[in-house]
Amino acid sequence: MGVIELVDASAATALEHAAELQGHLKTAYDADALRGCSAEMHRLVGDIVSLRNAAELLKREAMR
């Protein structure tokens, strides 16, 4: 698997995870469930930021 395919697959996985979390948020009925979704969303956002940073570094490297 090449770098572009890896980044694409990672982005697709992140989007799937976000959709799952959205479903969980819609059905969350108590504070504990909401806290769990919030914590997972926080981790997901961190993963997405890391993915974006990695893609930017790869783009810069490719331009050299």
N, C-alpha and C positions, 0 to 999 in steps of 0.2 A: 504494500500500500504506500503510495506516495504521500508527500506532505499535504498537497492540496486535498486529496481524498481524506486524509486523516482529519484535517481541519473541518471539512464538510461534514464528516461523520460525527465529529464532536459537537458541531453546531446543531445538527439534527437531533442528537441525543439531548442536548440542553433544551431544545424547543419541545421535545416530547415530555421531558421532565416538568417544564413550565406548564404545559397543558394538564398534566396529572395534578400538579399543585393547585391549579385553578379549580379543577373538579373537587379536590379536597376542601378548598376554601368555601365552595358553594354549599357543601354538606356539613361543614364544621358547626357544631352546636354548643360547644362549651369553650371556656378559656384555655384549657389544656390543649385542645385540638388546634385552636388558633395559634397558640404559642409554638406548637410543633410545626405548623405550616410556615409561620414567620421565620423560624430558625432554618428550616429547609430552604426557603426562598432566599435567605441571606447567604447560605452556602452556594446556592445556584448562581446568584449574582456574582459572587466571588469567582466561581468557575468561568462564567462568561467573560468577566473582565480579564482573567488570566488568558483565556482563549484569544481574546481580542489583542492583548499585548503580544502574545506569541505570534499571531498573524502579522502584526505590524513589524515585529523584528524580522520575520521571514521576508516580508516585502522589502524592507531596507537592505537586507543581505542580498536579495536577488537583484537589486538595483546597482550594486557595486560592480 
